[in-house]
Amino acid sequence: MVLSGTNNRFIILIIIAGALLIRIGVFSYFTVKGYEPQMYEYDDIALNLAEGEGFLNVYMGAEFYSCTTPLYPFICALFFKLFGLLNHTPIMLFQIIVSSCTCLILFYLGRKLSGDPAGIIAAGLYAVHPGFIIYSTAKLHPLVLDSFLFLLTLAAFIGLVGKTRMRDYLLTGMLVGLCMLSRSTVIAFVPIGLIWIMVLKKSPLKKLISCFSVLFAGILIIVLPWSVRNYIVHGQFIFITSTDAEVFWRGNNINASGSSHMDGRKMVLEGDKSFSFMIPHFGETEKRYIFRERTGYFLRDHTCLAVLLFFKKLYYFWWFSPTVGVQYPKGYVIPYRLFYIALLVSAILGMRVILKTGNMSQVENFVMLLLFVLSVSFFQSMFYVEGRHRWGIEPMLMLLSGTGIVYLIRSIITGRGDKEAMVCS
């Protein structure tokens, strides 16, 4: 598996092209069969934006103007403006291109983690990952954009180690801000990633503190205008979304299951009849206050249950909840379970290989990756957990899987032990 740099670049281009063809093929199949993309609130908001009605979505019987993160709806609205309302094809093609280009970032990160072969395999795994194929071809949903921005953020943080150029930190902060406007859970990683950069002590501490300040300024440059807009619209501080209290309540109430569903297709909100009957009669900010108040009561009166729920959700994040697959044909779940088990086993092997045979830089990059996936999983588990939440960081597991698979292949080829079959140079 020792290939030249030119060969590796050719292989990754083939993988990107393959990912693109697979996704275009699946999208074409759905189009020929007459299947419409699955719509979510993002589509309604984008249509309202394109028609001049603002960032509006009717949700739980009320008009919401800060219902979700804004990046994806604004992108969709731009496509509607350029190519016509209700024309979803350009948006789907955008998602397909973003999803395919993610393979390139995986190749770059794989090189940083343990070498080109691991990056090639990680990119190949992503190219055939069933979840990302479906979300890029059959759903108007920001998942593929979220995972793309997550990987870019990880790559940017790895690139900051040992650097003190203010421009690098400013651009990284702006990237984080952009990511927060798509998937705000990235904020959980930022302080931990910066602490790890500080621990490595490859730059003077005083200089690093100045650089960190510039990074946070970069975040504010991107996020603050949206927060100010929210204050103007609602008359109160709402950092990014007004549904933050609701999504926190979904995972922290007496009927909480860990996901947004209780059983089958029944939502957690339906578990409290008096509450579900009352809540539609209030406006956006009133709903936010009620959800926040209810969650506060639950955390105070059922603290032990809340702690148990957190660990239950963390388990569901890394494994499968009882309600997994309720919105998909049952035949989809088993193949994905097998895929994920293989991914997880090879990722664990990859971690062992990096820690045992990797050089100092590779181990440092591995720790950065580990801090990213753990911080996001812990932060998400404070709210509620669905399978798609893990998919946001699952490409990072593929990087570790690539390392583990390369190790296995080289062990089989050489017929030697760990030392002789090292993959990290």
ROVOBA-521946 format. One line per field, with one value per residue (C-alpha): y, x, z; residue in three letters; chain. Coordinates in Angstrom, 1 decimal. Layout:
north	c(Y,...)
east	c(X,...)
up	c(Z,...)
tormi	c(ALA,...)
milo	c(A,...)
***
This chain:
north	c(0.0,2.3,4.7,7.9,11.3,11.6,8.2,9.1,12.4,10.5,8.0,10.7,12.4,9.0,8.7,12.2,11.5,8.2,9.9,12.5,9.8,7.7,10.7,12.0,8.4,8.1,11.6,10.8,7.5,9.3,12.0,9.4,7.6,10.9,11.0,14.6,15.5,15.3,18.8,20.3,23.7,25.0,24.8,26.9,29.5,29.7,30.2,32.9,34.6,34.4,35.9,38.8,37.4,37.2,34.3,33.0,29.5,28.5,26.1,24.7,27.0,30.2,32.3,31.8,34.2,32.5,28.9,27.4,28.2,30.6,29.5,26.6,28.4,31.5,29.3,27.6,31.1,32.2,29.2,29.9,33.5,32.5,29.5,29.9,29.1,25.4,24.4,22.1,20.6,23.3,22.8,19.1,19.5,21.9,19.2,16.6,18.7,19.6,15.9,14.8,17.5,16.3,13.4,15.8,17.2,13.6,12.8,15.9,15.0,11.4,12.5,14.5,11.7,8.7,9.0,9.1,5.5,6.2,9.3,7.5,4.8,7.3,9.2,5.9,5.0,8.4,8.1,5.0,5.9,5.3,8.2,10.8,9.5,9.8,13.2,14.7,13.3,12.9,15.5,19.3,19.2,20.7,17.5,17.2,20.9,20.4,17.6,19.5,22.5,20.3,18.7,22.1,23.4,20.4,20.9,24.6,23.9,21.3,23.9,26.4,24.3,26.1,29.1,32.7,34.6,36.7,36.1,32.3,32.7,35.3,33.1,30.1,32.1,33.2,29.6,28.6,31.3,30.1,26.6,27.8,29.3,25.8,23.5,25.4,22.4,23.1,25.7,22.9,22.1,25.6,26.2,22.6,22.8,26.0,24.5,21.7,24.1,25.9,22.6,21.8,25.0,25.3,29.1,31.7,31.7,35.5,35.5,32.6,34.5,37.4,34.9,33.3,36.8,37.3,33.9,34.8,38.2,36.2,34.2,37.4,39.0,36.2,35.4,38.8,40.3,37.5,37.9,41.6,40.9,38.5,41.2,43.7,41.2,39.8,42.5,40.0,38.3,35.1,34.0,32.0,30.2,30.7,26.9,26.3,25.9,23.5,21.2,21.2,20.3,17.4,15.6,16.7,16.1,13.4,11.6,12.0,8.9,10.3,11.1,13.3,10.2,8.2,5.1,4.5,7.9,9.5,12.7,13.5,16.6,14.3,12.6,15.5,16.1,19.2,20.7,19.8,21.3,24.5,25.3,26.2,29.2,31.1,33.0,32.3,33.9,32.8,29.2,29.7,30.9,28.0,25.3,26.9,27.0,23.4,22.2,24.1,22.4,19.0,19.5,20.7,18.0,15.1,15.7,12.1,11.2,14.0,12.7,9.2,10.6,12.3,9.1,7.3,9.9,9.7,5.9,6.5,9.0,6.3,3.4,3.1,4.2,2.1,4.6,4.5,4.1,5.0,7.3,4.8,1.4,-1.4,-2.8,0.3,-0.2,-3.6,-2.8,0.5,-1.3,-3.7,-0.8,1.2,-1.8,-2.4,1.3,1.4,-1.7,-0.5,3.0,1.5,-0.4,2.8,4.6,1.9,2.0,5.8,5.7,2.8,3.7,7.4,10.1,13.1,15.2,12.4,11.7,15.4,15.5,12.4,14.0,17.1,14.8,12.9,16.2,17.3,14.1,13.8,17.5,17.4,14.1,15.3,18.7,17.0,14.6,17.5,18.0,15.0,12.5,11.2,9.1,12.2,13.9,11.3,11.4,15.0,13.7,10.2,11.1,11.7,8.1,7.1,8.8,6.4,3.5,4.2,3.9,0.6,-0.8,0.1,-1.6,-4.8,-4.8,-4.4,-7.0,-9.5,-8.6,-8.7,-11.5,-9.7,-8.2,-4.6,-3.3,-4.4,-3.5,0.1,2.5,5.8,7.1)
east	c(0.0,3.0,1.9,3.4,1.8,0.7,-1.1,-2.8,-4.1,-5.4,-7.2,-8.9,-10.1,-11.6,-13.3,-14.7,-16.0,-17.5,-19.2,-20.6,-21.8,-23.4,-25.3,-26.4,-27.5,-29.6,-31.1,-31.9,-33.6,-35.8,-36.6,-37.6,-39.8,-41.5,-40.3,-40.2,-37.4,-38.5,-39.2,-38.5,-39.0,-36.0,-38.0,-40.8,-38.5,-36.5,-39.7,-40.8,-37.4,-37.5,-41.0,-40.1,-41.9,-38.8,-37.4,-40.9,-42.1,-45.4,-44.6,-46.7,-49.5,-47.5,-45.4,-41.7,-39.0,-35.9,-37.0,-33.7,-30.2,-30.1,-27.3,-29.0,-32.4,-30.6,-28.7,-32.0,-33.6,-30.8,-31.3,-35.0,-34.3,-31.9,-33.7,-37.3,-39.6,-40.3,-37.4,-35.5,-33.1,-30.4,-30.5,-30.1,-27.2,-25.6,-25.9,-24.5,-21.5,-20.9,-21.2,-18.8,-16.2,-16.2,-14.2,-11.3,-11.3,-11.3,-8.3,-6.4,-7.3,-6.4,-2.9,-2.5,-3.7,-1.8,-1.0,-2.5,-3.9,-6.0,-7.4,-8.2,-10.1,-12.0,-13.0,-14.2,-16.2,-17.9,-18.6,-20.7,-22.1,-25.9,-26.9,-25.0,-26.2,-29.8,-29.5,-27.7,-30.2,-33.6,-33.9,-33.8,-31.7,-28.4,-26.8,-24.2,-23.4,-23.0,-20.6,-18.6,-18.2,-17.4,-14.5,-13.3,-13.3,-11.3,-8.8,-8.5,-7.8,-5.2,-3.6,-3.5,-1.1,2.3,1.0,0.6,-0.5,-3.6,-5.0,-5.2,-7.1,-9.4,-10.3,-10.8,-13.1,-15.1,-15.3,-16.5,-19.1,-20.4,-20.5,-22.5,-25.1,-25.6,-25.0,-24.4,-23.1,-19.7,-19.3,-18.7,-15.4,-14.0,-12.8,-11.6,-9.7,-8.1,-7.0,-5.4,-3.5,-2.4,-1.3,0.9,2.9,4.4,3.9,4.4,1.4,1.0,0.9,-1.6,-4.0,-4.0,-4.6,-7.5,-9.1,-8.9,-10.5,-13.4,-13.7,-13.9,-16.8,-18.6,-18.1,-20.3,-22.7,-23.3,-25.3,-27.8,-28.1,-28.6,-31.3,-33.0,-33.0,-34.6,-37.3,-38.1,-37.1,-34.9,-31.6,-31.8,-28.3,-29.2,-32.5,-35.7,-36.3,-33.2,-35.4,-37.7,-35.0,-33.5,-36.9,-37.4,-34.5,-35.2,-38.7,-40.6,-41.6,-38.3,-37.1,-33.7,-34.9,-37.7,-39.9,-41.5,-42.4,-43.2,-44.0,-45.4,-43.5,-42.3,-44.5,-47.6,-46.7,-48.1,-51.7,-52.3,-49.0,-49.4,-52.9,-51.8,-48.6,-50.1,-51.9,-48.7,-46.3,-42.7,-41.0,-43.8,-43.3,-39.5,-40.2,-42.6,-40.2,-37.4,-39.5,-40.7,-37.2,-36.0,-38.7,-37.7,-34.0,-34.7,-37.3,-35.8,-32.1,-31.1,-33.4,-31.9,-28.4,-29.5,-31.1,-27.9,-25.9,-28.8,-28.6,-24.9,-25.2,-27.8,-25.5,-22.8,-25.1,-28.8,-32.0,-35.1,-36.8,-34.1,-35.4,-39.0,-39.1,-37.4,-38.3,-37.2,-35.0,-32.7,-31.8,-30.1,-27.6,-26.7,-26.2,-23.7,-22.0,-21.7,-20.5,-17.7,-16.9,-16.8,-14.6,-12.1,-12.1,-11.2,-8.4,-7.3,-7.1,-4.9,-2.6,-2.2,-1.4,1.1,2.9,2.1,4.6,4.1,2.3,-0.1,-1.0,-1.6,-3.9,-5.7,-6.3,-7.8,-10.1,-11.1,-11.8,-14.0,-16.2,-16.4,-17.3,-20.0,-21.5,-21.5,-23.1,-25.7,-26.6,-27.6,-30.5,-32.0,-30.4,-31.3,-29.2,-28.5,-26.7,-24.0,-23.8,-22.6,-19.3,-19.3,-16.9,-14.3,-14.8,-14.1,-10.7,-9.9,-11.5,-9.2,-6.2,-7.5,-8.3,-4.9,-3.3,-5.3,-4.5,-0.8,-0.8,-2.4,0.0,3.1,2.0,3.9,3.0,2.2,5.7,6.3,2.8,2.8,0.7,1.8,5.0)
up	c(0.0,-0.5,-3.2,-4.5,-3.7,-7.4,-7.2,-3.9,-5.4,-8.4,-6.2,-4.1,-7.2,-8.3,-4.9,-5.1,-8.6,-7.4,-4.5,-6.9,-9.4,-6.6,-5.3,-8.7,-9.6,-6.4,-6.9,-10.5,-9.4,-6.9,-9.5,-12.2,-9.6,-8.8,-5.2,-3.8,-1.4,2.3,3.5,6.9,8.5,6.5,3.3,4.7,6.1,2.8,0.8,3.2,2.9,-0.9,-1.0,1.4,4.4,6.6,8.6,9.3,10.2,11.7,14.5,17.3,16.4,16.4,14.1,14.8,13.5,15.1,14.9,13.7,12.8,9.8,7.5,5.6,5.1,3.7,1.3,0.2,-0.1,-2.4,-4.7,-4.7,-5.7,-8.5,-9.9,-9.0,-6.0,-5.3,-7.6,-5.2,-7.8,-7.4,-3.6,-3.9,-6.4,-3.9,-1.2,-3.5,-4.3,-0.6,0.3,-2.4,-1.5,2.1,0.8,0.1,3.6,5.0,2.8,4.2,7.8,7.3,6.1,9.2,11.4,10.1,6.4,2.9,2.9,6.0,4.4,1.2,3.0,5.2,2.1,0.5,3.6,3.5,-0.3,0.4,3.8,3.4,5.7,3.9,0.5,1.6,3.3,0.3,-2.3,-0.6,2.2,2.4,5.6,6.6,7.8,5.0,5.4,9.2,8.8,6.2,8.5,11.4,9.5,8.3,11.9,13.1,10.2,11.1,14.8,13.9,11.6,14.5,16.6,16.8,14.9,16.2,13.1,14.0,10.5,11.1,14.3,12.9,10.0,12.2,14.5,11.5,10.4,13.8,13.7,10.3,11.7,14.7,12.4,11.0,14.0,17.2,19.2,17.7,20.5,23.0,21.3,21.0,24.5,24.9,21.6,22.6,26.0,24.1,21.9,25.1,26.7,23.8,24.6,21.1,21.2,24.0,26.4,26.3,22.5,22.5,24.8,22.3,19.4,21.3,21.8,18.0,17.4,19.7,17.9,14.6,16.0,17.1,13.7,12.2,15.0,16.7,13.7,14.0,17.8,17.4,14.8,17.2,19.9,17.5,16.5,19.9,22.4,24.3,24.0,21.9,20.9,17.8,18.1,20.2,20.3,22.4,25.6,23.8,22.5,26.0,27.5,25.0,26.6,30.2,31.3,33.2,29.9,28.2,26.4,25.3,21.7,20.5,20.2,23.1,21.1,17.5,16.0,19.2,20.1,23.6,23.7,23.4,26.7,28.8,27.5,29.5,28.4,24.7,24.8,26.5,24.6,21.1,22.7,23.4,21.1,20.3,23.3,25.7,24.6,25.2,28.7,29.5,28.2,30.2,33.3,33.0,32.5,35.5,37.6,36.3,37.0,40.5,41.4,39.6,39.6,39.8,36.9,34.9,35.5,34.5,31.3,30.4,30.4,28.7,25.9,25.7,25.3,22.5,20.8,20.4,19.9,19.0,20.8,20.9,18.5,15.9,12.4,13.2,10.2,7.8,6.4,8.7,6.0,6.3,9.9,9.9,7.1,8.7,12.1,10.5,8.7,12.0,14.0,11.5,11.6,15.4,15.7,13.1,14.7,18.1,16.4,14.7,18.0,19.4,16.3,16.5,20.2,19.8,16.5,15.7,16.0,18.4,15.8,14.9,18.5,19.1,16.1,17.4,20.7,19.0,17.0,20.2,22.0,19.2,19.0,22.8,23.4,20.7,22.0,25.6,24.7,22.4,25.2,27.4,25.0,23.1,20.7,17.3,14.9,12.7,15.6,15.5,11.8,12.1,13.6,12.2,9.4,12.1,13.2,9.6,9.9,12.8,10.9,7.9,10.2,11.6,8.2,6.8,9.8,9.1,5.4,6.1,8.8,6.4,3.5,5.7,8.0,10.8,14.1,15.2,14.9,11.3,10.2,11.4,9.5,11.1,9.8)
tormi	c(MET,VAL,LEU,SER,GLY,THR,ASN,ASN,ARG,PHE,ILE,ILE,LEU,ILE,ILE,ILE,ALA,GLY,ALA,LEU,LEU,ILE,ARG,ILE,GLY,VAL,PHE,SER,TYR,PHE,THR,VAL,LYS,GLY,TYR,GLU,PRO,GLN,MET,TYR,GLU,TYR,ASP,ASP,ILE,ALA,LEU,ASN,LEU,ALA,GLU,GLY,GLU,GLY,PHE,LEU,ASN,VAL,TYR,MET,GLY,ALA,GLU,PHE,TYR,SER,CYS,THR,THR,PRO,LEU,TYR,PRO,PHE,ILE,CYS,ALA,LEU,PHE,PHE,LYS,LEU,PHE,GLY,LEU,LEU,ASN,HIS,THR,PRO,ILE,MET,LEU,PHE,GLN,ILE,ILE,VAL,SER,SER,CYS,THR,CYS,LEU,ILE,LEU,PHE,TYR,LEU,GLY,ARG,LYS,LEU,SER,GLY,ASP,PRO,ALA,GLY,ILE,ILE,ALA,ALA,GLY,LEU,TYR,ALA,VAL,HIS,PRO,GLY,PHE,ILE,ILE,TYR,SER,THR,ALA,LYS,LEU,HIS,PRO,LEU,VAL,LEU,ASP,SER,PHE,LEU,PHE,LEU,LEU,THR,LEU,ALA,ALA,PHE,ILE,GLY,LEU,VAL,GLY,LYS,THR,ARG,MET,ARG,ASP,TYR,LEU,LEU,THR,GLY,MET,LEU,VAL,GLY,LEU,CYS,MET,LEU,SER,ARG,SER,THR,VAL,ILE,ALA,PHE,VAL,PRO,ILE,GLY,LEU,ILE,TRP,ILE,MET,VAL,LEU,LYS,LYS,SER,PRO,LEU,LYS,LYS,LEU,ILE,SER,CYS,PHE,SER,VAL,LEU,PHE,ALA,GLY,ILE,LEU,ILE,ILE,VAL,LEU,PRO,TRP,SER,VAL,ARG,ASN,TYR,ILE,VAL,HIS,GLY,GLN,PHE,ILE,PHE,ILE,THR,SER,THR,ASP,ALA,GLU,VAL,PHE,TRP,ARG,GLY,ASN,ASN,ILE,ASN,ALA,SER,GLY,SER,SER,HIS,MET,ASP,GLY,ARG,LYS,MET,VAL,LEU,GLU,GLY,ASP,LYS,SER,PHE,SER,PHE,MET,ILE,PRO,HIS,PHE,GLY,GLU,THR,GLU,LYS,ARG,TYR,ILE,PHE,ARG,GLU,ARG,THR,GLY,TYR,PHE,LEU,ARG,ASP,HIS,THR,CYS,LEU,ALA,VAL,LEU,LEU,PHE,PHE,LYS,LYS,LEU,TYR,TYR,PHE,TRP,TRP,PHE,SER,PRO,THR,VAL,GLY,VAL,GLN,TYR,PRO,LYS,GLY,TYR,VAL,ILE,PRO,TYR,ARG,LEU,PHE,TYR,ILE,ALA,LEU,LEU,VAL,SER,ALA,ILE,LEU,GLY,MET,ARG,VAL,ILE,LEU,LYS,THR,GLY,ASN,MET,SER,GLN,VAL,GLU,ASN,PHE,VAL,MET,LEU,LEU,LEU,PHE,VAL,LEU,SER,VAL,SER,PHE,PHE,GLN,SER,MET,PHE,TYR,VAL,GLU,GLY,ARG,HIS,ARG,TRP,GLY,ILE,GLU,PRO,MET,LEU,MET,LEU,LEU,SER,GLY,THR,GLY,ILE,VAL,TYR,LEU,ILE,ARG,SER,ILE,ILE,THR,GLY,ARG,GLY,ASP,LYS,GLU,ALA,MET,VAL,CYS,SER)
milo	c(A,A,A,A,A,A,A,A,A,A,A,A,A,A,A,A,A,A,A,A,A,A,A,A,A,A,A,A,A,A,A,A,A,A,A,A,A,A,A,A,A,A,A,A,A,A,A,A,A,A,A,A,A,A,A,A,A,A,A,A,A,A,A,A,A,A,A,A,A,A,A,A,A,A,A,A,A,A,A,A,A,A,A,A,A,A,A,A,A,A,A,A,A,A,A,A,A,A,A,A,A,A,A,A,A,A,A,A,A,A,A,A,A,A,A,A,A,A,A,A,A,A,A,A,A,A,A,A,A,A,A,A,A,A,A,A,A,A,A,A,A,A,A,A,A,A,A,A,A,A,A,A,A,A,A,A,A,A,A,A,A,A,A,A,A,A,A,A,A,A,A,A,A,A,A,A,A,A,A,A,A,A,A,A,A,A,A,A,A,A,A,A,A,A,A,A,A,A,A,A,A,A,A,A,A,A,A,A,A,A,A,A,A,A,A,A,A,A,A,A,A,A,A,A,A,A,A,A,A,A,A,A,A,A,A,A,A,A,A,A,A,A,A,A,A,A,A,A,A,A,A,A,A,A,A,A,A,A,A,A,A,A,A,A,A,A,A,A,A,A,A,A,A,A,A,A,A,A,A,A,A,A,A,A,A,A,A,A,A,A,A,A,A,A,A,A,A,A,A,A,A,A,A,A,A,A,A,A,A,A,A,A,A,A,A,A,A,A,A,A,A,A,A,A,A,A,A,A,A,A,A,A,A,A,A,A,A,A,A,A,A,A,A,A,A,A,A,A,A,A,A,A,A,A,A,A,A,A,A,A,A,A,A,A,A,A,A,A,A,A,A,A,A,A,A,A,A,A,A,A,A,A,A,A,A,A,A,A,A,A,A,A,A,A,A,A,A,A,A,A,A,A,A,A,A,A,A,A,A,A,A,A,A,A,A,A,A,A,A,A,A,A,A,A,A)
***
